[in-house]
Amino acid sequence: MPTAVALIPARQGSKRVPGKNIRLLNGHPMLAYTIVPAIESAVFDAVIVSTDSEETAAIARHYGAEVPLLRPAAFATDTSPDIEWVDYTLRALGQCGRRWDAFSLLRPTSPFRTADTIRRAWQLFASEPGVDSLRAVELCAQHPGKMWVLEGRRMRPLLDQPEPRTQPWHSTPYQSLPRVYVQNASLEIAWTRVVTEHGTREGRVVAPFLTQGLEGFNVDDEEDWARLVERLRMRLGPEAVCGLATQPDHRPEHAWRRVEPGEWDPREFRQPGARPLWLLEQRCHLGEAEFTLLSGPERIECGWWDGDEAKRDYFVARLAHGAAGWICREGGEWTLHGLFA
């Protein structure tokens, strides 16, 4: 069985969608929606993120990807072609003894690409003799036969038209035109030899992978982001798709608020002490034999002004099953309020 590596490009500095690779969507950065399916697909021997940002690298590692090296600034500009960082990454890792038969490019701006999408594409690629690469495509919505090139005060069809005395493409119903496909950003797969032999990502013989439904959807600008949120809300309901932001309140259950996805930058977050990011929906009762205190207390005494007064002492504790928990003592009762990752 050929070996394969997933390469996920996630440079910082996007101008059309600022911070798009780590922009939060339902509590997780966009990058996570590519890392997790790549791992779950079980296709790859390694899942590697290529970034020039230490912050992005830390997020990538949190979700299970490797970041063995940072991308040099020269390969991380707006105009840097992918072949530069792909070649650099494969060569640098090869010098460390890490080599694979094939690589796949998975962009973090395609959140509807699933583990099944990746498995289907890999099975097709591995079963196609004589190909250099495979690329995701979808049926073209705007047919090039109906496109024009402007030349001053005149214009001509972009494509050569059929023989004279036949119906020109620009006047032919779409359904009667030859089927034309356009590439999308869902995925690419190629043999690693292609990079050194041809100096390109795709080589000369390319197999098509027809994406289904939203698999080829890509967030390339703010309008795409708005469409992404709209599509998710149509699937899951308006209340199910949101972002979270902090607000000034010492009570943990009141210290956050719902916002539009991507509205709040998580880098603004300042943790008011040793607290887990996520809380239990309801606190669970604990017996004193079920935990060992590690640090604390953090005293919270507030809320008298809105009728939800809290007088609690919070501790970080090791629970009986080994996890780190955030527990509190209120009125002589011990309860578990959250878990640390």
C-alpha positions in Angstrom: 0.0 0.0 0.0 1.5 3.4 -1.0 2.3 5.8 1.9 0.8 9.3 1.9 1.0 12.6 3.7 -1.6 15.3 4.1 -0.3 18.8 3.6 -2.5 21.6 4.9 -1.5 25.1 4.0 -2.4 27.7 6.7 -0.3 30.8 6.3 -1.2 33.9 8.2 -2.0 37.3 6.6 -5.0 36.6 4.5 -6.4 40.0 3.3 -9.7 39.0 1.8 -10.8 37.0 4.9 -8.5 38.1 7.8 -7.5 35.2 10.1 -9.6 32.8 8.0 -7.6 29.7 8.9 -8.2 30.2 12.7 -11.6 32.0 12.5 -14.0 30.3 14.8 -17.0 28.4 13.4 -19.2 26.9 16.2 -16.4 27.0 18.7 -13.6 25.5 16.5 -11.2 27.2 14.2 -11.7 26.6 10.4 -8.4 24.7 10.4 -9.9 22.0 12.7 -12.5 21.1 10.1 -9.7 19.9 7.8 -7.3 18.3 10.3 -9.9 16.1 12.0 -11.4 14.5 8.8 -7.8 14.0 7.5 -6.9 12.0 10.6 -10.3 10.2 10.7 -9.9 9.1 7.0 -7.0 6.8 8.0 -5.5 7.4 4.5 -2.5 9.3 5.7 0.7 8.3 7.5 1.1 11.9 8.7 -1.1 15.0 8.7 1.2 18.1 8.5 0.2 21.8 8.6 2.4 24.3 6.8 2.3 27.7 8.4 4.5 30.7 9.1 2.7 31.4 12.4 3.5 30.0 15.8 0.0 30.7 16.9 -1.5 28.7 14.0 1.0 25.9 14.7 -0.1 25.6 18.3 -3.7 25.4 17.2 -2.9 22.8 14.6 -1.1 20.6 17.2 -4.0 20.9 19.6 -6.2 19.3 17.0 -3.8 16.5 16.3 -1.7 17.7 13.3 2.1 17.9 13.1 4.0 21.2 12.5 7.6 19.9 12.2 8.8 23.3 10.8 7.6 26.8 10.1 7.3 27.9 6.5 9.9 30.6 5.5 8.5 34.0 4.9 9.6 33.9 1.3 7.1 31.1 0.6 4.3 32.7 2.6 3.4 35.8 0.6 0.1 36.6 -1.2 1.7 35.7 -4.5 3.7 32.6 -3.5 2.8 29.6 -5.6 1.9 26.4 -3.8 4.7 24.5 -5.5 7.3 26.5 -3.6 6.2 25.6 -0.1 5.2 22.0 -1.1 8.7 21.4 -2.6 10.4 23.0 0.4 8.4 20.9 2.9 8.9 17.6 1.2 12.6 18.2 0.7 13.1 19.4 4.3 11.3 16.4 5.8 13.0 14.1 3.3 16.4 15.3 4.7 15.1 14.1 8.1 14.3 10.7 6.7 10.6 11.3 6.3 9.4 10.4 2.8 6.1 9.3 1.4 4.9 7.9 -2.0 2.1 10.5 -2.4 0.9 13.7 -0.9 -2.5 15.4 -0.7 -3.2 19.1 -0.5 -6.1 19.9 1.8 -7.0 23.5 2.2 -8.5 24.6 5.5 -11.1 26.8 3.7 -13.1 23.8 2.6 -15.1 22.8 5.7 -17.5 20.4 4.0 -14.8 18.0 2.9 -15.3 14.9 5.0 -13.3 11.8 5.9 -15.4 9.9 3.4 -14.6 12.5 0.7 -10.9 11.9 1.3 -11.2 8.1 1.2 -13.2 8.2 -2.1 -10.6 10.4 -3.7 -7.7 8.2 -2.4 -9.3 5.0 -3.6 -9.8 6.5 -7.1 -6.3 7.9 -7.3 -4.6 4.7 -6.1 -6.6 2.6 -8.6 -5.9 4.8 -11.7 -2.8 3.5 -13.5 -0.5 6.0 -15.2 -1.7 9.2 -13.6 0.5 11.8 -12.0 -2.2 13.4 -9.9 -5.9 13.7 -9.1 -7.8 17.0 -8.7 -11.3 17.8 -7.4 -13.6 19.3 -10.0 -17.3 20.2 -10.3 -19.6 21.0 -13.2 -19.0 24.5 -14.4 -21.9 26.9 -13.6 -20.8 29.6 -16.0 -20.0 27.8 -19.3 -16.9 29.2 -21.1 -18.7 28.8 -24.4 -20.8 31.9 -23.3 -17.8 34.0 -22.3 -16.4 36.9 -24.3 -13.1 38.8 -24.6 -13.4 42.6 -24.9 -11.2 44.2 -27.5 -11.8 47.9 -27.3 -15.3 48.6 -28.6 -15.7 45.0 -29.9 -15.7 41.6 -28.4 -15.2 38.0 -29.5 -16.0 34.6 -28.0 -13.4 33.3 -25.6 -13.5 29.8 -27.2 -13.3 28.9 -30.8 -16.8 28.3 -32.0 -18.3 25.3 -34.0 -18.0 25.2 -37.8 -19.8 27.9 -39.7 -23.5 27.5 -40.4 -23.9 25.7 -37.0 -25.4 27.2 -33.9 -22.7 29.2 -32.0 -22.1 28.2 -28.4 -23.0 31.6 -27.0 -26.5 31.1 -28.5 -26.9 27.5 -27.5 -29.0 26.3 -24.5 -26.7 25.4 -21.6 -28.0 21.8 -21.6 -26.9 21.3 -25.2 -23.3 22.5 -24.6 -20.4 20.1 -24.0 -19.9 19.4 -20.3 -17.1 21.5 -18.8 -15.7 21.1 -15.3 -13.9 23.6 -13.1 -11.4 22.8 -10.4 -12.4 23.5 -6.8 -10.3 23.8 -3.6 -11.5 20.6 -1.9 -8.4 18.4 -2.5 -5.5 17.4 -4.7 -3.5 14.2 -4.6 -0.2 13.5 -6.4 2.8 11.2 -6.4 5.7 12.9 -4.7 7.9 12.2 -7.6 5.9 14.6 -9.7 7.3 17.6 -7.7 10.9 16.7 -8.5 10.4 15.3 -12.0 8.0 18.1 -13.3 8.5 21.0 -10.9 4.7 21.2 -10.5 2.0 19.8 -8.1 0.0 18.0 -10.7 2.4 16.7 -13.4 1.0 16.0 -16.9 -1.6 13.2 -16.5 -4.4 14.4 -14.2 -7.4 12.3 -13.1 -10.7 14.0 -12.2 -12.4 13.6 -8.8 -16.0 14.8 -9.0 -17.1 16.3 -5.7 -20.6 15.9 -4.5 -22.9 18.5 -3.0 -21.0 21.0 -0.9 -17.7 19.1 -0.8 -16.1 21.6 -3.1 -17.3 24.7 -1.2 -14.5 27.1 -0.5 -14.3 30.2 1.7 -12.3 32.7 -0.4 -13.9 36.0 0.7 -16.4 37.5 3.2 -19.3 36.7 1.0 -18.3 33.0 1.0 -18.1 33.1 4.8 -21.7 34.6 4.9 -22.9 31.8 2.6 -21.2 29.2 4.7 -23.0 30.4 7.9 -26.3 30.6 6.0 -26.0 27.0 4.7 -25.1 25.7 8.1 -28.1 27.4 9.7 -30.4 26.0 7.0 -29.1 22.5 7.9 -28.9 22.8 11.7 -31.2 25.7 12.6 -30.5 29.4 13.4 -29.6 28.8 17.1 -27.2 26.0 16.4 -24.7 28.0 14.5 -23.0 30.8 16.5 -19.8 32.0 18.0 -19.0 32.6 21.7 -17.4 35.7 23.2 -16.5 36.6 26.8 -18.2 39.3 28.8 -17.2 40.8 32.2 -18.8 38.6 34.8 -17.0 36.5 37.4 -19.7 33.9 37.5 -18.6 31.3 34.9 -22.1 30.6 33.7 -22.6 34.3 32.9 -19.1 35.0 31.5 -19.9 34.3 27.9 -22.4 35.4 25.2 -23.5 34.3 21.8 -22.2 36.2 18.8 -22.2 35.8 15.0 -19.7 33.2 13.9 -16.3 34.8 13.3 -17.3 38.0 15.0 -15.1 37.6 18.1 -11.3 37.1 17.9 -10.2 34.4 20.4 -6.9 36.2 20.8 -8.8 38.9 22.8 -9.6 36.3 25.4 -8.1 36.8 28.8 -8.7 34.0 31.2 -9.5 35.3 34.7 -7.7 32.4 36.4 -7.3 28.6 36.1 -10.6 27.9 34.2 -11.5 25.3 31.6 -12.8 26.7 28.3 -16.0 24.6 28.4 -18.3 24.1 31.3 -20.8 21.3 32.1 -24.4 22.2 31.3 -25.3 21.3 34.9 -22.9 21.0 37.9 -22.5 17.4 39.1 -22.3 16.5 42.8 -19.0 15.1 44.1 -18.1 13.2 47.2 -14.9 14.1 49.0 -13.3 10.8 48.1 -13.8 11.4 44.4 -11.1 14.1 43.9 -7.8 15.4 45.1 -7.3 19.2 45.3 -4.4 20.6 43.2 -4.8 24.3 43.5 -7.2 27.0 44.8 -9.3 28.4 46.0 -10.6 31.1 43.7 -13.3 33.0 45.6 -16.3 34.2 43.6 -18.9 36.3 45.4 -21.1 38.4 43.2 -24.5 38.6 41.5 -26.6 40.0 44.3 -27.7 42.8 41.9 -29.5 40.6 39.5 -31.0 38.0 41.8 -28.5 35.2 40.9 -26.1 35.6 43.7 -23.1 33.2 43.9 -20.8 32.6 46.8 -18.4 29.8 45.8 -14.8 28.7 46.1 -13.3 27.1 43.0 -10.4 24.6 42.9 -8.5 22.7 40.3 -8.7 19.0 41.2 -7.6 15.6 40.0 -10.7 13.4 39.6 -10.9 9.7 40.5 -10.6 8.7 36.8 -7.5 10.9 36.3 -9.0 13.9 34.5 -8.3 17.5 35.7 -11.6 19.1 36.8 -12.7 22.5 37.9 -14.8 22.0 41.1 -16.5 24.3 43.5 -17.6 24.3 47.1 -20.8 26.2 47.8 -22.8 25.8 51.1 -20.7 22.8 52.1 -21.5 20.9 48.8 -18.8 19.9 46.3 -19.7 20.0 42.6 -17.9 19.5 39.3 -18.4 22.5 37.0 -15.9 21.9 34.2 -13.2 19.7 32.7 -9.7 20.8 31.5 -8.5 19.5 28.1 
